């Protein structure tokens, strides 16, 4: 196993992590923006007001995108195990 193969595996791992976390982070960002706009228009400056909607948005997006995330991670893991004989030599 040379440095190029290690870098390729690391790139695929980072890509998989980013793709798996993107839906939850995106929904959390969107809900955070909406709550911030609501706080700015109503002048409610409660810091804890943003946490509950964000947590719920991330939970709902995880439930909705969970099967896709699981498929993505299992596919990456299977590719690692399938190509393990090439990496060991």
N, C-alpha and C positions, 0 to 999 in steps of 0.2 A: 504494500500500500504506500503510495507516494503522496507528496504534498498536494498535488492536483486533485486526487480523489478525496482527500480529507476536506479540502476547500469546497468541492462540489457537494459533499454530504452536508457540510455546515451551511452552505447556501440554501440547499433544499430544506434543511431544518428551520432556518430563519424564515424562509418563504412560507412554510407550513404554519409556523407560529403566527406570523402576521395575518395570513388568510383566516386562521381559526379565530383570532381575536378581533378582527376588523368589524364584524357585524355588531358585536356587543359594545365595542368602543364607539362605533358610529351612532348607535341608538342612544348611548349615554351622552354623547356630545350633543346630539340633536335635542334631547330632553333638557339637558343643561342650558342650552341656548334659549329654549322656549321659557324655561323657568326664570332665566335672567331677564328676558324681555318682560315677563309678567311682573317680576320684582321692580324693574325700572319704571314701568308704567304705573304701578300701584304704590310705589315708594315704600314697599315692605322690604326692609333690609335684614331679614332674619337669615342667618347663615345656615341654619339647619334645615330650612325649607327646601333646599335643592337636593338634599341627600335621599329622601324617601322616593321621590319620582325617578331619580337616576337609578337607584337600586332596583325599583320595579321594572324600569325599562330594560336594564341589563338582564334581569331574571326572565322577562318575557321574551327578549331576543334570544337568550340561551335556550329556552324551551322551544322556540320556533326554529332556530338554526341548529339545534343540538344534533339531530340526525346527520346533517351535512357536515358538521364539525367532526363528528365521530367517524364518518366515512373518510374524511380527509386525513385524519390522524392514523386510522387503520391502514389506509393506502400507503402512507409514508412508512409506517412500521413494517408493512409487508414488503415494500421495496427494499428496505434495509436488510431484512432477513433473507429475502430471495437472493440478494447480491452479496451475502456475507462470504460465500466461498471465494469470490473475486477479491474481497478486501483482505482476507486472511493471508493470502499468498504473498 
